[in-house]
């Protein structure tokens, strides 16, 4: 199975408000694309990855993490243009 395989039918996202995918590559998985087509708010997996990285950074350094710079770098590394 790869990140664009989907085990849920596209109709699954018709009756929900939000889909949060934990996969961050590709940035938008088939699940997120299906959800967007159905008007559902989507949160890509990169958000979880960034949140975990930011929490670890703060825990280890005691310094507030530069989350915007982290996000910009992560999206650039993934080739995502927003």
N, C-alpha and C positions, 0 to 999 in steps of 0.2 A: 504494500500500500504506500502511496506517496501523498504529499500534502494536498494534492488536488483531487484525490479520491474522496468521495463523499458517501457516507453511509445513511444520510438522511435525504428523503425526497425534497425537492424544491418547495413543495407545498408546506413543509414543516414550518417554514418561517412566516407563513401568512398570518398566523394568529398570535404572534408574540411581539414584544416591543423592542427587544434588543438582543443582539448576538455578539458574544465576546469569544473570539477564536484565540487559542493559545499558540497556534502556529504563526511564526513570524516571517517565514519564507516559503512561498511568495507572500508579499505584503497583503494582497487580497486573495484569499482562497476561494474556491468555488462556493463554499458555504457562505462566505461574506458577500460574494457577488449575487448569489440567489437571494439572500436576505435583502440586499439593497434594492434589487428589482421589485421586491414585495413591499418596499417602503419602510423597512425595518432599520433602526439605528444600528450601526456596526462599530465594533472596536477591534482593530487588528491586534494580533499577538505581540507586536512590537511594544505595545503599551505595557503589557505584563513584564516583558523582558526589561524594559526601562525602569519600571517600578522596583523590580527586584534588584537591579544594579544600583539604583539610587539608594535604596534602603541599606544595601551592603556597604556602599561607599560611606554613608553617614555613620553606620555602626562602627566601621573600622577606623575612620579618620576623625569623627566628631564634627566634620565640616558639612555644611549644607551642600548637596551635590549640584553641579551645574546642569540641571535636567534639560534645559533647552539646547545646550551645546551637545549633550549626550544624544538627544533625539536627532538633532541635525546630523551628527556623525553616523548614527545607526542607519538613518534613512539613506544617506549618501552611500554607505557601504552596501546597502541592499539595492541600490540603483533606483530608489523611489523618488519621484519628483512630485512634490505637493504644491 
